[in-house]
């Protein structure tokens, strides 16, 4: 259950500060102290959170035996929504207003009467909410790799992510960094001694803005365009170099499969979502490149010594969806879980290595030449005839 079986979806967080090195008694005690229902009531937004063991929604008896597996901690965040739905409140208001009209004998209510009716409706809804009438129970699997100081969080929603950050901070007094493409790029290039390459990077384009828009009307959230460009580069390499890379002492191959979403760089030609066996070979995908689109999400198959791993990658967020892991031959539950958790770490490690390879190419002195070849590949025109601007060139010259 959770990360222990079935396809896996997640985004990553990185622990900052002095994080626990092992699942010791103090860590388990802290988790148990923040188990669901023990530490906090529902917040003003009507959401109540807390930890539960990965057994069932009501297991708050958290022990090391249940959640600690080697260097990993596997548990769930339970998140209950207790606030009354807006449509219920509106219906209660309508009922109370009808009562006021019948009592007054007038078809129209005064502003004071409408206010009183609404207050009665809100009071009724809040009372029923406190009694649990509207409680909606959900949970999100969480996998903590204590050795790598990395957390895999099985929800891509912003509300769940914000609540998780709050719960983690309250439990361990630690901050978290969201592992999107910008943060991962900084980490990779800082380790390589070249963080400036990320700071100075500007988005590249495969066609001239004037071919599809009157001006450079595109906008980006920080440096997250690096994740989008990473997918474009993988697509290019999968066709030009058959998608084979030498990483960490092994040959790794990448292919595209299943689905692809392309967005316009210039906010002018919209988005396309393509679903087929090999979306990169579809005429729609090729046509998208020609009119200024690049992939922001795509189905990938990542292959190496550990086997083949299909999943969907959100480039800007570096979020993984539907990752399918090979069937384990282990019969012991803990051994099977440890094997799966290690495979998840291996996949993200390979993904980061590929991303690092791209970032290294992007910061190299000959990057403009490679970008020119990519533009020629995308448009079908020789580089000398394109007459495009190279915004990334100033960053590497």
C-alpha positions as CSV (number, residue, x, y, z in Angstrom):
1,X,0.0,0.0,0.0
2,X,1.2,3.5,-0.6
3,X,4.7,3.2,-2.0
4,X,4.7,-0.5,-1.1
5,X,2.7,-1.7,-4.1
6,X,1.3,-0.7,-7.4
7,X,2.2,2.3,-9.7
8,X,3.8,5.2,-7.8
9,X,3.3,8.9,-8.3
10,X,5.3,11.6,-6.4
11,X,7.0,14.8,-6.2
12,X,10.1,15.4,-4.1
13,X,11.1,17.5,-1.2
14,X,14.5,18.0,0.3
15,X,15.2,18.3,4.0
16,X,17.2,21.3,5.1
17,X,19.1,21.6,8.4
18,X,20.2,18.9,10.8
19,X,17.9,16.0,9.8
20,X,17.7,12.6,11.5
21,X,20.2,10.1,10.3
22,X,18.2,7.1,11.3
23,X,14.8,6.1,12.5
24,X,15.7,6.3,16.2
25,X,13.3,6.4,19.2
26,X,13.2,10.2,19.2
27,X,12.1,10.3,15.6
28,X,9.3,7.7,16.1
29,X,8.2,9.5,19.3
30,X,8.0,12.8,17.3
31,X,5.9,11.2,14.6
32,X,3.6,9.5,17.2
33,X,3.2,12.8,19.0
34,X,1.8,14.3,15.8
35,X,-0.4,11.4,14.8
36,X,-3.8,12.2,13.5
37,X,-6.1,13.6,16.2
38,X,-3.4,13.9,18.9
39,X,-1.8,17.2,18.1
40,X,-4.2,19.6,16.3
41,X,-7.8,20.1,15.5
42,X,-9.0,21.3,12.1
43,X,-7.4,24.6,11.0
44,X,-9.6,27.6,10.0
45,X,-9.8,26.3,6.5
46,X,-11.5,23.2,7.8
47,X,-8.6,20.8,7.2
48,X,-7.2,18.5,9.9
49,X,-3.9,16.7,9.4
50,X,-1.7,14.2,11.1
51,X,0.4,11.0,10.7
52,X,-1.0,7.5,10.4
53,X,0.7,4.1,9.9
54,X,0.5,2.7,6.4
55,X,-2.0,0.0,7.4
56,X,-5.3,1.7,7.5
57,X,-6.8,5.2,7.9
58,X,-7.4,4.8,11.6
59,X,-4.1,3.4,12.7
60,X,-2.5,6.1,14.9
61,X,-0.4,3.6,16.9
62,X,2.8,4.4,15.1
63,X,5.8,2.2,15.9
64,X,9.2,1.7,14.4
65,X,8.2,-1.8,13.3
66,X,5.3,-0.4,11.2
67,X,7.0,2.5,9.5
68,X,10.9,2.1,9.6
69,X,12.5,-0.1,6.9
70,X,16.3,0.2,6.8
71,X,17.0,3.9,6.0
72,X,13.5,4.6,4.9
73,X,10.4,5.8,6.8
74,X,7.1,4.9,5.1
75,X,3.9,6.4,6.5
76,X,0.8,8.3,5.5
77,X,-0.4,11.8,6.1
78,X,-4.1,11.7,6.8
79,X,-5.9,14.9,5.7
80,X,-9.6,15.3,6.6
81,X,-11.8,18.1,5.3
82,X,-14.4,19.0,7.9
83,X,-15.7,22.3,6.6
84,X,-19.3,22.2,5.1
85,X,-19.3,22.3,1.3
86,X,-20.3,25.7,-0.2
87,X,-23.4,24.3,-1.9
88,X,-24.7,23.0,1.5
89,X,-24.3,26.4,3.1
90,X,-26.0,28.1,0.1
91,X,-28.9,25.7,0.4
92,X,-29.2,26.3,4.2
93,X,-29.2,30.1,3.5
94,X,-32.1,29.6,1.0
95,X,-34.0,27.6,3.6
96,X,-33.6,30.2,6.3
97,X,-34.6,33.0,4.0
98,X,-37.8,31.1,3.1
99,X,-38.5,30.8,6.8
100,X,-38.0,34.5,7.3
101,X,-40.3,35.3,4.4
102,X,-43.1,33.1,5.7
103,X,-42.7,34.6,9.2
104,X,-42.8,38.2,8.0
105,X,-45.5,37.6,5.4
106,X,-43.5,39.7,2.9
107,X,-42.0,38.5,-0.4
108,X,-38.8,40.6,0.0
109,X,-36.4,40.5,3.0
110,X,-34.7,43.4,4.5
111,X,-30.9,43.4,4.6
112,X,-31.1,42.7,8.4
113,X,-33.3,39.7,7.7
114,X,-31.0,38.3,5.0
115,X,-28.0,38.8,7.4
116,X,-29.8,36.9,10.2
117,X,-30.8,34.1,7.8
118,X,-27.3,33.7,6.6
119,X,-25.9,33.6,10.2
120,X,-28.4,30.9,11.2
121,X,-27.4,28.9,8.1
122,X,-23.7,29.2,8.9
123,X,-24.3,28.3,12.5
124,X,-26.2,25.2,11.5
125,X,-23.6,24.1,9.0
126,X,-20.7,24.7,11.4
127,X,-22.5,22.7,14.2
128,X,-23.0,19.8,11.8
129,X,-19.4,20.1,10.7
130,X,-18.2,19.8,14.3
131,X,-20.4,16.7,14.6
132,X,-18.6,15.1,11.6
133,X,-21.5,15.4,9.2
134,X,-19.3,16.6,6.3
135,X,-16.0,14.9,7.1
136,X,-14.1,13.7,4.0
137,X,-11.2,11.5,4.8
138,X,-8.2,11.1,2.6
139,X,-4.5,10.1,3.0
140,X,-1.3,10.7,1.1
141,X,1.6,8.2,1.2
142,X,5.0,9.6,2.3
143,X,8.4,8.0,1.9
144,X,11.4,9.5,3.7
145,X,14.9,8.5,2.6
146,X,16.9,9.5,5.7
147,X,20.3,8.8,4.0
148,X,19.6,11.1,1.0
149,X,17.5,13.6,3.0
150,X,14.8,13.2,0.4
151,X,11.1,12.9,0.7
152,X,8.8,11.4,-1.8
153,X,5.3,12.8,-1.5
154,X,2.5,11.0,-3.4
155,X,0.4,14.0,-4.2
156,X,0.9,16.7,-6.9
157,X,-1.8,19.1,-5.4
158,X,-0.7,22.4,-3.9
159,X,-3.1,22.1,-0.9
160,X,-1.8,18.7,0.2
161,X,1.8,19.9,-0.4
162,X,1.3,23.0,1.8
163,X,-0.3,20.9,4.6
164,X,2.5,18.4,4.4
165,X,5.2,21.1,4.8
166,X,3.4,22.4,7.8
167,X,3.0,18.9,9.4
168,X,6.7,18.0,8.7
169,X,7.9,21.3,10.2
170,X,5.7,20.8,13.3
171,X,6.9,17.2,13.7
172,X,10.7,17.6,13.2
173,X,11.3,21.4,13.3
174,X,12.8,21.1,9.9
175,X,12.2,23.1,6.7
176,X,11.7,21.5,3.3
177,X,12.6,22.6,-0.3
178,X,10.3,21.6,-3.1
179,X,12.3,19.5,-5.6
180,X,11.1,21.1,-8.8
181,X,13.4,21.5,-11.8
182,X,14.7,24.8,-10.6
183,X,15.8,23.6,-7.2
184,X,17.2,20.3,-8.6
185,X,19.1,22.3,-11.2
186,X,20.7,24.5,-8.5
187,X,21.6,21.5,-6.5
188,X,23.2,19.7,-9.4
189,X,25.1,22.7,-10.7
190,X,26.2,23.9,-7.3
191,X,27.7,20.5,-6.7
192,X,29.5,20.9,-10.0
193,X,30.7,24.4,-8.9
194,X,28.7,26.2,-11.5
195,X,25.5,27.4,-9.9
196,X,25.9,30.6,-11.9
197,X,24.9,28.7,-15.1
198,X,21.4,28.2,-13.6
199,X,21.1,31.8,-12.4
200,X,22.1,33.2,-15.8
201,X,20.2,30.8,-17.9
202,X,17.5,32.2,-20.2
203,X,14.9,30.1,-22.0
204,X,15.8,28.9,-25.5
205,X,13.3,28.6,-28.4
206,X,13.2,26.3,-31.4
207,X,11.6,28.9,-33.7
208,X,11.7,32.7,-33.9
209,X,9.0,34.4,-31.8
210,X,8.1,36.5,-34.8
211,X,7.0,33.3,-36.6
212,X,4.2,32.8,-34.2
213,X,3.7,35.9,-32.1
214,X,4.0,39.7,-32.4
215,X,6.3,39.9,-29.4
216,X,8.1,37.8,-26.8
217,X,4.9,37.3,-24.8
218,X,6.1,34.2,-22.9
219,X,6.4,34.0,-19.1
220,X,8.1,31.5,-16.8
221,X,8.0,30.8,-13.1
222,X,11.7,31.3,-12.1
223,X,14.0,28.8,-13.8
224,X,11.5,26.0,-14.2
225,X,11.7,26.3,-17.9
226,X,14.8,24.2,-17.5
227,X,12.6,21.1,-16.9
228,X,10.6,21.8,-20.1
229,X,13.8,22.2,-22.1
230,X,15.1,19.0,-20.6
231,X,12.2,17.1,-22.2
232,X,12.8,18.8,-25.5
233,X,16.5,17.8,-25.4
234,X,15.6,14.2,-24.5
235,X,13.3,14.1,-27.5
236,X,16.0,15.4,-29.7
237,X,18.6,13.0,-28.4
238,X,16.1,10.1,-28.7
239,X,15.9,10.7,-32.4
240,X,19.4,11.9,-33.2
241,X,21.4,9.6,-30.9
242,X,18.8,6.8,-30.4
243,X,18.3,8.0,-26.8
244,X,21.3,6.1,-25.4
245,X,23.4,7.7,-22.6
246,X,26.4,6.6,-20.5
247,X,25.6,7.4,-16.9
248,X,27.1,6.3,-13.7
249,X,29.1,3.5,-15.4
250,X,26.1,2.0,-17.3
251,X,24.3,2.5,-20.5
252,X,20.9,4.1,-20.0
253,X,18.3,4.5,-22.7
254,X,15.3,6.8,-22.9
255,X,12.2,6.5,-25.1
256,X,8.9,8.4,-25.3
257,X,5.7,6.5,-24.9
258,X,2.0,6.9,-24.3
259,X,1.4,10.6,-23.9
260,X,2.8,14.1,-24.4
261,X,1.6,17.6,-23.7
262,X,3.2,20.5,-25.6
263,X,2.7,24.2,-24.6
264,X,3.5,27.2,-26.7
265,X,6.6,29.2,-25.6
266,X,4.9,32.4,-26.5
267,X,1.4,31.9,-25.1
268,X,0.0,32.2,-28.6
269,X,-0.9,28.8,-30.0
270,X,-2.2,27.1,-26.9
271,X,-1.5,23.5,-25.8
272,X,-1.7,20.1,-27.5
273,X,-2.1,16.7,-25.7
274,X,-1.1,13.7,-27.8
275,X,-1.9,10.1,-26.8
276,X,-0.5,7.3,-28.9
277,X,2.2,4.5,-28.6
278,X,5.1,6.8,-29.6
279,X,3.8,10.5,-29.4
280,X,7.1,11.9,-30.6
281,X,6.6,10.3,-34.0
282,X,3.1,11.7,-34.5
283,X,2.6,14.5,-37.1
284,X,0.9,16.6,-34.4
285,X,4.0,16.6,-32.3
286,X,6.2,17.5,-35.2
287,X,3.9,20.3,-36.2
288,X,3.9,21.6,-32.6
289,X,7.6,22.1,-32.7
290,X,7.4,24.1,-35.9
291,X,4.9,26.6,-34.4
292,X,6.9,27.2,-31.2
293,X,5.7,24.5,-28.8
294,X,7.8,22.4,-26.5
295,X,6.9,19.4,-24.3
296,X,6.1,20.1,-20.7
297,X,4.8,16.6,-19.8
298,X,5.6,13.3,-21.4
299,X,5.5,9.5,-20.9
300,X,9.0,8.1,-20.7
301,X,10.6,4.7,-20.5
302,X,13.8,4.8,-18.6
303,X,16.0,1.7,-19.0
304,X,19.2,0.5,-17.3
305,X,20.7,-2.4,-15.4
306,X,17.7,-2.4,-13.1
307,X,15.2,-3.0,-15.9
308,X,12.7,-0.7,-17.7
309,X,10.7,1.9,-15.8
310,X,7.8,3.6,-17.5
311,X,6.3,6.8,-16.0
312,X,5.0,10.2,-16.9
313,X,7.3,13.1,-16.2
314,X,6.2,16.7,-15.5
315,X,9.2,18.6,-16.7
316,X,9.0,21.9,-14.8
317,X,8.0,20.2,-11.6
318,X,10.2,17.1,-12.1
319,X,7.1,15.2,-10.8
320,X,6.7,11.5,-11.6
321,X,3.3,9.9,-12.2
322,X,2.4,6.2,-12.7
323,X,5.8,4.8,-12.2
324,X,5.6,1.0,-12.6
325,X,8.3,-1.0,-10.9
326,X,9.3,-4.6,-11.7
327,X,7.6,-7.3,-9.7
328,X,9.6,-8.3,-6.7
329,X,10.5,-11.9,-6.0
330,X,10.9,-11.3,-2.3
331,X,8.4,-13.1,-0.1
332,X,9.1,-11.1,3.0
333,X,7.1,-7.9,3.3
334,X,10.0,-5.8,4.6
335,X,12.4,-7.1,2.0
336,X,9.9,-6.4,-0.7
337,X,9.3,-2.9,0.5
338,X,13.0,-2.1,0.8
339,X,13.5,-3.4,-2.8
340,X,10.8,-1.1,-4.1
341,X,11.9,1.9,-2.2
342,X,15.5,1.4,-3.4
343,X,14.2,1.1,-7.0
344,X,12.3,4.5,-6.6
345,X,15.5,6.1,-5.4
346,X,17.4,4.5,-8.4
347,X,14.9,5.8,-10.9
348,X,15.1,9.4,-9.5
349,X,18.9,9.1,-9.3
350,X,19.0,8.2,-13.1
351,X,16.6,11.0,-13.8
352,X,18.7,13.5,-12.0
353,X,21.9,12.2,-13.7
354,X,20.2,12.8,-17.1
355,X,19.1,16.2,-16.0
356,X,22.6,17.0,-14.9
357,X,24.0,15.8,-18.3
358,X,21.6,18.2,-20.0
359,X,22.6,21.1,-17.7
360,X,26.2,20.4,-18.3
361,X,25.7,20.5,-22.1
362,X,23.6,23.7,-21.7
363,X,26.4,25.5,-19.8
364,X,29.2,24.3,-22.2
365,X,30.9,26.8,-24.5
366,X,29.7,25.0,-27.6
367,X,26.0,24.9,-26.5
368,X,24.9,27.5,-29.2
369,X,26.1,25.0,-31.8
370,X,24.0,22.2,-30.3
371,X,21.1,24.4,-29.9
372,X,21.4,25.3,-33.6
373,X,21.2,21.6,-34.5
374,X,18.2,21.2,-32.3
375,X,16.4,24.1,-34.1
376,X,17.3,22.6,-37.5
377,X,15.9,19.3,-36.3
378,X,12.7,20.9,-35.1
379,X,12.1,23.0,-38.2
380,X,13.6,20.8,-40.9
381,X,15.7,23.8,-42.0
382,X,19.5,24.0,-42.1
383,X,20.9,26.1,-39.2
384,X,22.3,28.8,-41.5
385,X,18.8,29.6,-42.8
386,X,17.1,30.0,-39.5
387,X,18.3,33.5,-38.4
388,X,17.1,32.9,-34.8
389,X,18.1,34.6,-31.6
390,X,20.0,32.6,-29.1
391,X,19.1,33.9,-25.6
392,X,21.2,31.2,-24.0
393,X,24.3,32.2,-25.9
394,X,25.1,35.2,-23.7
395,X,25.0,32.9,-20.7
396,X,27.8,30.6,-22.0
397,X,30.0,32.9,-24.0
